[in-house]
Amino acid sequence: MKNGIQVAIDGPASAGKSTVAKLVAKRFNYVYCDTGAMYRVVTLAALQQGIAMDATTKIANLASRIKISFKPGEPEQRVFLNDKEVTTAIRQGKIDNNVSAVAAIPAVRREMTNQQRQIAQAGGIVMDGRDIGSTVLPDAPVKIFMVATAHERARRRYVENKEKGIATASLEELQHEIELRDQKDSSRKVSPLVQAPDAIRLDTTKLTINEVVDKISDIIKKTLNELS
């Protein structure tokens, strides 16, 4: 409790988890653990060592040997590989092109789950993903399951892409892609997308980002009061 509590935020693709998690962490001065960034660090480490992306055993062994850590930063959180900052390096195109293959390796997922639990041990952390409350941090005092209609998530993605100048599919195509992603995430054998039994379901379809952050912040404050 000295450093704060564990906050797990889960939900389907494009539900706004990362954006909200970062803002909640900043509000409480907690660490934000970007689980997606961890898979990017493993990918970077493998590429640096010249390991082929289909050498799953070598990548899994590498994942168990490296140290991944996070530190608060402005304008974005800082990410470290074996105490060397890689915040920018893990966002390169070559990482984008290979991270999905690395994240699909079951042994790598198991290792990242172990490391995510270690990072969260000290408390004062907000972690988002698809299996945080159900698998990674099943004892987290606060578990949020963010949802929104597929249409609304597609609309948000469409607007975001337009604002960033990214070529985008039509709204209908984006919605179809999101629905397919939901199906894959919910039916995969390793760490499927599922709401933990004790998670609070938060429908964000008609809420702004600030309204979602406020609602989750109220839940955290209430939990802190109950635990104090």
N, C-alpha and C positions, 0 to 999 in steps of 0.2 A: 504493500500500500504506500510505502514511502515515495516510490517513484511513480505511482499511479497504477492503473489496472490495464488488463488486456481487453482490447476492443476488436471484435471480428466482424468484418463486413463482407457479405457474400451476395451473389446475385448473377443473373445472366449477362451476356455480352451487351455492351452499350447501355447499361443501367446507370452509368455515372458513378460507379463505385470509387474509382481512383481519384477523381476530382473531389468527391465528397470526403473521402478518407484523408486526403492531404489537408483539406481545410479544417476538419475535425482535429487532426493531430496538431495543427498549428494553433488552434484555439486553446488546447489544453497543454501546449508545450510538450507533447508526446512525440516519440519517434514514429515516423511512418515507414512501415516495411512494405516496399514494393516487391511483391513476390515475383512478378513478371521480370523485374530487373535482375533477380537472382539467376533466372535461367539464361538471361543475356550474359551475365558474368561467366557462367560456365561455358557458354558458346565462345566468348572472347578468349578464355583461357585455352580452350581446345584449339582454336584457330592459331593462337600464338605459338602453340607447341606443334603445329602441323599435323594434328590428329584429324583423320578423315571423319566426316559427319556420320558415316555409316559404321564406324568402329565403336559400337555402343558400349562394349565392355571397357575399352580404354577411357571413354568419356565418363562413364560411371565411376571408374577408379579415380579419375582426375577430380571429379566433383566431390569425392570424399576427402580429398587432400587439401583443397583450397579453403581459404577463410574469406567469407563475405561479410561486410559490415556496412552500416549506414550512419551518417551524421547529419544533423540539421544544416541547412544551407540556404542561401538566397541567391537567385530566385528559385532554385530547386534543391532538393535534397542531394547530398553527396553520397556516392557509392564507391566502395573500396574493395579491391581484390588483393588479398594478402597485404593489407595496409597501404596499397598504392591506389590513388584515386583513379577511377575509370568511368566517372560520371558521363563524360562525353564519348569516350571510346565505345561504350556499349550501345550507343544510338546510331552507329554507322550502318550504312546499307548492307554490308556483308554480314552484320549481326542479324538484321531484319530478315535476310534471306535464309538463315540457317537455324534461328532459335526455335522454330516450331518442331524441327526434327529432334533437337536436343530435349525439348520439354516433353516429347512423347516417349522418352526412354523411361520405363518403369523404375529402374534402379536410381536414375537421376532424380525422379520425383520423390522417391523415398528418402534420399539423402537431403534434398532441399527441405522436405518436411521436417526432418531432424534438425537442420540448421535453423529453420524458421522458429521451431520451438525453443531452441537455445537463445535466439535473439530476443524472444518474447519473455524469457524467464524473469528478467528484472522488472517487468511490468512497464507501465507508461508507454504503451505501444498501440498503434492502430494498424491493423493488417487487413488487406482486402484480397479477394480472390473468388474462387468458386467452391472451395472445400475447406475454408478456414475454420468456420464454426463446427462443421461436421467431422473434420478429420485432423486438421493441424492443431487447433486450440479448442478441443472439446470442452474444456473447463473455463473458458473465458467468461467473466462475469457479465459482459455485454456482447450479445450476438444480434446482428442486424441482417435481415435478408431483404435486400432492395430489389423491387420489381417494378416494371412498367410495361405497358402493352407493347407488342412488337411494332405496331405502327408508330407509337410515340418514340421508341428507341431508334427506329429507322429515320424518323424526322430529325431527331437530334443529330444523328450521324451525318445526315444530308446537309444540315445547316453548318455543322462543324467543318465538314469538308469544303463547303463553299467559302466559308470565312478564311480558311487556310489556303485557298486557291488550289485545292487538290481536285483532280479530275474525279468525278463521282458518277456512280450508276444512278439510275432513276430511283425515285422514292419507292416504287413498287419492287424493283430489283433488290434494293437494300433490305426491305422488309422480308423478302423471300430468303435472302442470305442469312439474316438474323434468326429467322424461324428454323432454318437448317442447322445453324450453329447451336441453337437451344436444344434441338433434338440430339445432336452429337454429344454435347456437353452432359446432357442428362442420362445418356445411355452408355457412355464409355465405361470400360471395366475398371480403370484406375481412377480413383477419386472423382466420381461423377458429381455433377451439380445437383445438390439436394439441400433442402432447408433443414437445419438442425431442429429437433423437436422443441427446444427451448428458445429458439431464435424469434425475435420480434419481426414480423413481416411488415415492410414499409412500402406501400405503393406510391411511387413518385410521379406517376403519370401526369398529375395536375399540379405538381409542386415545382417551385423554382429551386435552384441549387441551394440558395441561402435558407429556404424553408426546410429543406432536407437536413442541412447542417444543424439548424436550430433544433429540430426534432430529435436528432441523434444526440446532440449536446445535452438536451433535457434528460434523456434516458441515462446518459453517463453521470450527470450530476445527481440524479435520483439514486443511482446504484452506489455512487461514492458515499452519499449520506447514509444509505442503509448499511454499508460496510464499516463506516466509521464508529 
